[in-house]
Amino acid sequence: MKRTLHIEVSTLEESLDQFGDYLQQTIEGKTTAPYSGIGFESIKDLFATLSPKRLELIEQLKRQGPMTVYALAKKLGRDYKNVHTDVKALEQWGVIERDERDCVQVPWDEIDLKIPLAA
């Protein structure tokens, strides 16, 4: 089964409504597909978290597979401290995770990004 991380810009109210719908389906005994998602209140917040450097880091990890933060910094040609900071932030958001060897990895097959456009 393909693992997808859904990332979107939405209000807190919209996110709570979506959670409520999912919860109601579960209470009613309906089969629901696993859903993993992150919501940001603004495009600015989303791009502060998923900066171009962090997106490059995610792509490199997905392409190369699990590795240490040191090896990742070396592959990216970036300073270890900056990569470590990016890894910590992405771990906190659930975009990347560590395996049993303490290597970082991307557990997702795809990231689905949804940005509503203003009318």
C-alpha positions in Angstrom: 0.0 0.0 0.0 1.3 3.4 -1.0 2.0 5.6 2.0 1.1 9.2 1.4 1.6 12.3 3.6 -1.0 14.9 3.0 0.2 18.5 3.6 -2.3 21.4 3.2 -3.0 25.0 4.0 -6.2 25.1 6.0 -7.7 26.9 9.0 -7.9 25.2 12.3 -11.7 24.9 11.9 -11.3 23.1 8.5 -8.8 20.7 10.0 -11.1 20.0 13.0 -14.0 19.4 10.6 -11.9 16.9 8.6 -10.9 15.1 11.8 -14.5 15.1 13.0 -15.7 13.5 9.7 -13.0 10.8 10.0 -13.9 10.1 13.7 -17.6 9.9 12.9 -16.9 7.3 10.1 -14.8 5.3 12.6 -17.5 5.4 15.3 -20.1 4.2 12.7 -17.9 1.2 12.0 -17.1 2.3 8.4 -13.7 1.2 7.0 -11.5 4.2 6.7 -8.2 4.4 4.9 -5.2 5.4 7.0 -4.7 9.2 6.8 -1.5 11.1 7.7 -1.6 14.8 7.3 -0.1 18.1 8.4 -2.0 21.4 8.2 -0.5 24.9 8.1 -2.5 28.0 8.6 -0.7 29.9 5.8 1.4 29.4 2.8 4.1 31.4 4.5 4.2 28.9 7.4 4.2 25.9 5.0 7.2 27.3 3.1 9.0 28.2 6.2 8.9 24.6 7.3 9.3 23.0 3.8 12.0 25.3 2.5 13.9 24.5 -0.7 16.8 23.1 1.2 14.5 20.9 3.3 12.8 19.7 0.2 16.2 18.8 -1.3 17.0 17.0 1.9 13.8 15.0 1.6 14.4 14.1 -2.0 18.0 13.0 -1.3 16.9 10.8 1.6 14.2 9.2 -0.5 16.6 8.6 -3.4 19.5 7.3 -1.3 17.6 5.5 1.6 18.3 5.7 5.3 21.6 7.3 6.4 23.1 9.2 9.3 22.7 12.9 9.5 26.5 13.2 9.0 26.3 11.2 5.7 23.3 13.2 4.6 25.1 16.5 5.2 28.1 15.2 3.2 25.9 14.0 0.3 24.1 17.4 0.2 27.4 19.4 0.5 26.0 21.3 3.5 27.2 22.2 7.0 26.4 19.4 9.5 24.8 21.8 12.0 22.3 23.2 9.4 21.4 19.7 8.2 20.9 18.6 11.8 18.6 21.5 12.4 16.6 20.7 9.3 16.4 17.0 10.3 15.1 17.9 13.7 12.4 20.2 12.3 11.3 17.6 9.7 11.2 14.9 12.4 9.0 17.0 14.6 6.5 17.4 11.7 6.6 13.7 10.9 8.0 14.2 7.4 11.1 12.0 8.2 11.9 9.5 11.0 14.7 7.5 12.4 15.1 3.8 12.1 16.4 1.3 14.6 20.0 2.2 13.7 19.3 5.9 14.3 19.5 6.7 10.6 17.0 9.2 9.1 14.6 8.1 6.4 11.5 9.2 4.5 8.7 6.8 5.3 6.4 8.2 2.6 6.0 7.0 -1.0 4.6 10.4 -1.9 3.7 13.8 -0.4 0.5 15.3 -1.6 0.5 19.1 -1.2 -2.7 21.0 -1.3 -2.7 24.8 -1.5 -6.1 26.5 -2.0 -6.1 29.5 -4.2 -7.9 32.7 -3.2 -11.1 33.5 -5.1 
